[in-house]
Amino acid sequence: MEAVPARARAYVACTVLGALGCLLPLPRTYTPWWAVVLLAVVYAGCEQAAARWRFAGTFYPVLLAGAFLLPPPAAALVALPGALLSPVEQRPYALRRIWRAAQLTLGVWAAGQTHWALGGRDAVVACDFPYALVPAGAAVLAFCLVLTALDGGIRALATGAAPAPSGRRGSAPVRRAWRGLFLRTLAPVAVHGLAGLMMAVLWRSPYGPVAALLVLLPMCVSWWVFAQYHRERAAHQATIRALVQAVDIKDGYTRGHSERVGQASMMIARELGMDDARVEVLRFAGILHDVGKLGVPTRLLRKNGPLTPEERRVIELHPEYGHEMVRGIGFLGEARAAVLHHHERLDGSGYPYGLIGSQIPESARVVAVADAFDAMTSTRCYRRARPVPVALEELERCAGAQFDPRMVAALVRALGREGWRPAVTADEERVDMVPAQSVSSSRPGAPR
């Protein structure tokens, strides 16, 4: 996002103006400034601690407690110092800080307005349970809706629309900018909302603000646990990147192929309605499907021209090599089966075990289609890339015998909405040197 499009900058500017509009009533609003300052300092301190200890996410309980305790314009002010002073990892730093501050200001203001409109302030003061949960829950929903609406908008404007297969710019990336965003935001914010409500109730109780701040201690512990999960996930990603880089270095002609197969596998999995966790595992499967090529002699991977039967048998060992390499990595789950079986065919003529139909794991059937699609749409040392429509026609022709028709249909639908940008993974000059027979004899299921 270093070069931010003009439309995205305009969107940020409009969001900032909206945030300033939320703060305009402050001079005419009764505001307990000591409470505003205390909550703002606590929130800014939490954000600084998160950055220093590499915790994940934003500490929303303080912001939501402000929405439950203060008038909406004053509550919106709580977010400003912490958002403007928090460290930013990517450029442009200033624009990102301003965007985050404006976004949180609008979100907290909306939560405060919702809470006050439903009588939440009186419910907190009177400790009216369980009714106090109703305005608090509505405020959390309003907060989430504002954050997701603004996040999806900036994603759509910053990335733009990718060209569809027909060549015109489609709206699929715009729709995808909001897909699943609200549900992913709601769960953690709901937990933070309960903590914020506890803070507000204790704040209004005889125990006072000090007791309210003690609520943050168990939240910090849970936050630390969540951060540890993200660190473990980052370590998993680093492990996968290292393996893929090793394959790319050894087989330079297919550099980038693994990442694209992972992307195509993810598109198929989403189109089939799989949950996010399984989609992620299938992305790993696509990325690692060729890791066994580390055990294949480099001269065979880079050979110009057709392979001899003996050389083909050596290359056909790469799924078993790959499975041996990844079977001890627990977090990969069913991705390990995809690594082993992604060259099986529905008619039983595949390898390494000649499995038939449903005997082939579903993850392997997904990766087989993604692998063949990217192989056909990328230039290799032994043939040129095919256009996307031609590759899809070939997949459909082979559906039922080589590929699972469900997976092929899912990829066709996903590409129809989202498009595809095939990458050239070898020099065109090298292809010109390949004998014609090696180009014409290639097929989707070729092991290379």
C-alpha positions in Angstrom: 0.0 0.0 0.0 3.0 2.3 -0.3 1.7 3.9 -3.5 -1.9 4.5 -2.3 -4.4 5.1 -5.2 -6.0 8.6 -5.3 -9.5 7.0 -4.7 -8.3 5.4 -1.5 -6.8 8.7 -0.3 -10.1 10.4 -1.0 -11.9 7.6 1.0 -9.5 8.2 3.9 -10.1 11.9 3.7 -13.9 11.4 3.8 -13.5 9.1 6.8 -11.4 11.7 8.6 -14.1 14.4 7.9 -16.7 12.0 9.3 -14.6 11.4 12.4 -14.2 15.2 13.0 -17.9 15.6 12.6 -18.4 13.1 15.5 -16.2 15.3 17.7 -17.8 18.6 16.8 -20.5 18.5 19.6 -17.8 18.1 22.3 -17.8 21.8 23.4 -21.6 21.6 24.0 -21.5 18.2 25.7 -21.0 17.7 29.4 -17.8 15.7 29.5 -16.0 14.2 32.5 -12.5 15.1 31.2 -10.6 13.2 33.9 -12.4 10.0 32.8 -11.6 10.7 29.1 -8.0 11.3 29.9 -7.6 8.2 32.0 -9.2 5.9 29.5 -7.2 7.5 26.6 -4.0 7.0 28.5 -4.8 3.4 29.4 -5.7 2.7 25.8 -2.6 4.3 24.4 -0.5 2.3 26.9 -2.1 -1.0 25.9 -1.4 -0.2 22.2 2.2 0.6 23.0 2.6 -2.6 25.0 1.0 -4.6 22.2 3.6 -3.2 19.7 6.5 -3.8 22.0 5.6 -7.4 22.9 4.3 -8.1 19.4 0.8 -8.9 20.5 -1.9 -9.2 17.9 -4.9 -7.0 17.4 -6.3 -3.8 19.1 -7.3 -3.6 22.7 -11.0 -2.8 22.4 -12.3 -3.3 26.0 -11.1 0.2 26.9 -12.7 1.8 23.9 -16.0 0.0 24.5 -16.0 0.8 28.2 -15.7 4.5 27.1 -18.7 4.0 24.8 -20.7 2.6 27.8 -19.6 5.3 30.2 -19.2 8.6 28.3 -21.3 10.7 25.9 -20.6 9.5 22.3 -18.4 12.5 21.3 -16.3 12.1 24.4 -16.0 8.3 24.0 -14.9 8.8 20.4 -12.1 11.0 21.6 -10.6 8.1 23.7 -9.3 6.3 20.6 -7.4 9.2 19.1 -4.1 9.4 21.1 -3.5 5.6 21.1 -4.3 5.3 17.3 -2.1 8.3 16.3 0.8 7.2 18.5 0.8 3.4 17.8 3.6 2.1 15.7 2.9 1.1 12.1 4.9 -1.6 10.3 4.2 -0.6 6.7 4.3 2.6 4.7 2.8 5.2 4.4 3.0 5.5 8.2 1.2 8.8 8.7 -1.7 7.9 6.4 -2.1 4.5 8.2 -2.2 6.1 11.6 -4.7 8.8 10.5 -6.9 6.1 8.9 -6.9 4.0 12.0 -7.7 6.9 14.3 -10.6 8.0 12.1 -11.9 4.5 11.8 -11.9 3.9 15.5 -13.3 7.3 16.2 -16.3 6.5 14.0 -16.7 3.0 15.4 -16.7 4.1 19.1 -19.0 7.0 18.3 -21.5 4.7 16.6 -21.3 2.3 19.6 -21.8 5.1 22.0 -24.8 6.5 20.1 -26.4 3.0 20.0 -25.8 2.3 23.7 -27.2 5.7 24.8 -30.2 5.5 22.5 -31.3 2.1 24.0 -30.9 3.4 27.6 -27.7 1.6 28.2 -26.3 4.4 30.5 -29.2 4.1 32.9 -28.9 0.3 32.8 -25.2 0.4 33.7 -25.7 2.9 36.6 -28.6 0.9 38.0 -26.9 -2.5 37.4 -30.0 -3.5 35.5 -29.2 -7.1 34.5 -29.8 -8.8 32.2 -31.3 -5.8 30.3 -27.9 -4.1 30.3 -26.7 -6.8 27.9 -29.2 -5.6 25.3 -27.8 -2.1 24.6 -24.2 -3.3 25.1 -24.8 -6.1 22.5 -26.3 -3.6 20.1 -23.4 -1.2 20.6 -20.9 -4.1 19.9 -22.8 -4.8 16.7 -22.7 -1.2 15.6 -19.0 -1.0 16.4 -18.3 -4.1 14.3 -20.5 -2.9 11.4 -18.6 0.4 11.2 -15.2 -1.2 11.3 -16.0 -3.9 8.7 -17.7 -1.4 6.4 -14.7 0.9 6.5 -12.1 -1.9 6.3 -13.8 -3.5 3.3 -14.1 -0.1 1.5 -10.4 0.7 1.9 -9.5 -2.8 0.7 -11.6 -2.6 -2.3 -10.3 0.9 -3.2 -6.7 0.2 -2.4 -6.4 -3.0 -4.4 -8.8 -2.2 -7.3 -10.6 -4.7 -9.4 -8.8 -7.5 -11.2 -9.5 -8.2 -14.9 -12.0 -10.9 -15.5 -11.3 -13.7 -18.0 -13.1 -11.7 -20.7 -10.6 -8.8 -20.3 -12.9 -6.3 -18.6 -12.5 -5.2 -15.1 -14.9 -7.2 -12.9 -16.5 -6.5 -9.5 -15.4 -9.7 -7.9 -12.5 -8.3 -5.9 -14.8 -5.6 -4.6 -17.3 -8.1 -3.4 -14.5 -10.2 -1.9 -13.2 -7.2 0.1 -16.1 -7.7 2.6 -16.5 -11.5 2.4 -16.4 -13.0 5.9 -15.0 -9.8 7.4 -17.9 -9.1 9.7 -18.0 -12.6 11.2 -14.2 -12.6 11.7 -14.5 -9.3 13.6 -17.6 -10.0 15.6 -16.3 -12.9 17.8 -13.2 -11.2 19.3 -15.0 -7.8 19.6 -18.0 -9.5 21.4 -15.6 -10.9 24.0 -14.0 -7.4 24.4 -17.4 -5.9 24.6 -18.2 -8.1 27.7 -15.0 -7.0 29.3 -15.8 -3.4 28.5 -19.3 -3.8 30.1 -17.7 -5.3 33.2 -15.4 -2.3 33.4 -18.3 0.1 33.0 -20.3 -1.6 35.7 -17.4 -1.6 38.2 -16.6 2.0 37.3 -20.1 3.1 38.3 -20.0 0.9 41.4 -18.7 1.9 44.9 -15.4 0.2 43.9 -14.6 2.9 41.3 -12.3 3.2 38.4 -9.4 1.3 40.0 -11.5 -1.9 40.3 -12.7 -1.4 36.7 -9.1 -1.3 35.4 -8.4 -4.7 37.2 -10.7 -6.3 34.6 -7.9 -5.7 32.1 -5.6 -8.2 33.8 -7.3 -11.4 32.7 -7.9 -9.8 29.3 -4.2 -9.2 29.0 -3.5 -12.9 29.8 -6.0 -14.0 27.1 -4.5 -11.5 24.7 -1.0 -12.9 25.4 -2.3 -16.5 24.6 -3.9 -15.3 21.4 -0.6 -13.6 20.5 1.3 -16.9 21.1 -1.1 -18.6 18.6 -0.3 -16.0 16.0 3.4 -16.4 16.6 3.1 -20.2 16.1 1.1 -19.6 13.0 3.9 -17.3 11.7 6.4 -20.0 12.4 4.3 -22.4 10.4 4.3 -20.0 7.5 8.0 -19.5 7.7 8.5 -23.3 7.6 6.4 -23.6 4.5 8.2 -20.6 2.8 11.6 -22.2 3.4 10.5 -25.5 1.8 8.9 -23.7 -1.2 12.0 -21.5 -1.7 14.2 -24.6 -1.7 12.0 -26.1 -4.5 12.0 -22.9 -6.5 15.8 -22.7 -6.3 16.2 -26.3 -7.5 13.6 -26.0 -10.3 13.8 -22.5 -11.6 11.5 -23.1 -14.5 8.5 -23.5 -12.1 9.3 -20.6 -9.8 6.1 -19.3 -8.4 4.2 -22.4 -9.4 3.7 -23.6 -5.8 2.2 -20.3 -4.7 -0.2 -20.1 -7.6 -1.3 -23.7 -7.0 -2.0 -22.8 -3.4 -4.1 -19.8 -4.6 -6.1 -21.9 -7.0 -6.6 -24.6 -4.4 -7.9 -22.0 -2.0 -10.3 -20.6 -4.7 -11.7 -24.1 -5.3 -12.1 -24.8 -1.6 -14.0 -21.6 -1.0 -16.2 -22.2 -4.0 -17.1 -25.6 -2.5 -18.1 -23.9 0.8 -15.3 -25.3 3.0 -14.7 -23.5 6.3 -11.8 -21.1 6.7 -9.6 -23.5 8.6 -9.8 -26.2 5.9 -9.3 -23.6 3.1 -6.1 -22.6 4.8 -5.0 -26.3 5.0 -5.7 -26.7 1.3 -3.7 -23.6 0.5 -0.8 -25.2 2.3 -1.4 -28.4 0.3 -1.2 -26.6 -3.0 1.9 -24.7 -1.9 3.7 -27.9 -0.8 2.5 -30.3 -3.4 5.8 -30.4 -5.2 8.1 -30.3 -2.2 9.2 -33.9 -3.1 11.1 -32.5 -6.1 13.9 -31.8 -3.7 14.6 -35.6 -3.9 14.6 -35.6 -7.8 17.9 -35.0 -9.7 18.0 -31.4 -10.9 19.1 -32.5 -14.4 15.7 -34.2 -14.9 13.7 -31.3 -13.7 15.5 -28.9 -16.1 15.7 -31.3 -19.0 14.8 -29.9 -22.4 12.8 -32.4 -24.4 10.8 -35.5 -23.6 11.7 -37.8 -20.7 12.7 -41.4 -21.1 10.5 -44.0 -19.4 13.2 -44.5 -16.7 13.5 -40.8 -16.1 9.7 -40.5 -15.8 9.7 -43.2 -13.2 12.2 -41.3 -11.2 10.2 -38.1 -11.3 7.0 -40.0 -10.4 8.6 -40.7 -7.0 8.3 -37.1 -6.0 4.9 -37.4 -4.3 6.3 -40.1 -2.0 9.4 -38.1 -1.3 7.3 -35.1 -0.5 5.1 -37.1 1.9 8.1 -38.4 3.7 9.3 -34.8 4.2 6.1 -33.4 5.5 4.4 -36.3 7.3 5.9 -35.2 10.7 4.5 -31.6 10.4 1.4 -31.9 12.5 -0.3 -28.6 11.5 -0.6 -29.6 7.8 -3.4 -32.1 8.5 -4.9 -33.4 5.3 -2.4 -31.4 3.2 -0.1 -34.3 3.7 -2.5 -36.7 1.9 -2.7 -34.1 -1.0 1.1 -34.1 -1.3 1.1 -37.9 -1.7 -1.9 -38.3 -4.0 -2.2 -35.2 -6.1 -1.1 -37.2 -9.2 -3.7 -39.9 -8.8 -6.5 -40.1 -11.5 -10.1 -40.9 -11.1 -9.8 -43.8 -13.6 -7.0 -45.4 -11.6 -4.2 -44.7 -14.1 -2.4 -42.2 -11.8 0.4 -42.6 -9.4 1.9 -43.5 -6.9 -0.8 -46.0 -5.9 -3.3 -46.0 -8.7 -6.3 -45.1 -6.5 -9.7 -44.9 -8.1 -12.5 -42.3 -7.7 -13.4 -41.6 -4.1 -10.4 -43.6 -2.8 -8.4 -40.4 -3.7 -8.6 -37.9 -0.8 -10.7 -34.9 -1.5 -7.7 -32.6 -0.7 -5.7 -34.4 -3.4 -8.5 -34.0 -6.0 -8.6 -30.2 -5.3 -4.8 -29.8 -5.7 -4.7 -32.0 -8.8 -7.0 -29.6 -10.6 -5.2 -26.5 -9.3 -1.8 -28.0 -10.3 -2.9 -29.0 -13.8 -4.5 -25.6 -14.4 -1.4 -23.6 -13.4 0.9 -26.0 -15.3 -1.1 -25.4 -18.5 -1.3 -21.6 -18.1 2.4 -21.2 -17.3 5.3 -21.4 -19.7 7.6 -24.3 -19.0 10.9 -25.4 -20.4 9.1 -28.0 -22.6 6.1 -26.0 -23.9 4.4 -22.5 -24.0 1.6 -21.4 -21.7 -2.0 -22.0 -22.9 -4.6 -19.2 -22.6 -6.9 -19.6 -19.5 -10.0 -20.5 -21.6 -8.1 -23.2 -23.4 -6.8 -24.6 -20.1 -10.3 -24.7 -18.7 -11.6 -26.5 -21.7 -8.9 -29.1 -21.3 -9.8 -29.6 -17.6 -13.5 -30.0 -18.5 -12.5 -32.5 -21.3 -10.6 -34.6 -18.8 -13.1 -34.3 -16.0 -14.5 -37.7 -14.9 -11.4 -39.6 -16.2 -8.5 -37.7 -14.7 -10.1 -34.9 -12.6 -13.0 -34.7 -10.2 -15.8 -32.9 -12.1 -16.8 -31.0 -8.9 -13.4 -29.5 -8.5 -13.2 -28.5 -12.2 -16.6 -26.9 -12.0 -15.7 -25.0 -8.8 -12.6 -23.7 -10.4 -14.5 -22.6 -13.5 -17.0 -20.7 -11.4 -14.4 -19.1 -9.2 -12.4 -17.9 -12.2 -15.5 -16.6 -13.8 -16.0 -14.3 -10.9 -12.5 -13.4 -9.8 -10.3 -13.9 -12.9 -6.8 -15.2 -13.1 -3.4 -13.6 -13.9 -1.2 -16.4 -15.2 2.5 -15.8 -14.7 5.3 -16.8 -17.1 7.8 -18.9 -15.2 10.4 -19.5 -17.8 12.2 -17.5 -20.5 10.4 -17.5 -23.8 13.7 -18.0 -25.6 14.2 -21.3 -23.9 10.9 -22.5 -25.1 11.9 -21.8 -28.7 14.7 -24.3 -28.3 12.4 -27.1 -27.3 11.7 -29.8 -29.9 8.2 -29.6 -31.3 7.4 -33.2 -30.2 8.0 -32.3 -26.5 5.5 -29.4 -26.7 2.8 -31.4 -28.5 3.1 -34.4 -26.2 2.4 -32.5 -23.0 -0.8 -33.3 -21.1 -2.4 -31.9 -17.9 -1.3 -34.8 -15.8 2.3 -34.7 -16.7 4.4 -35.0 -13.6 6.6 -32.0 -14.4 
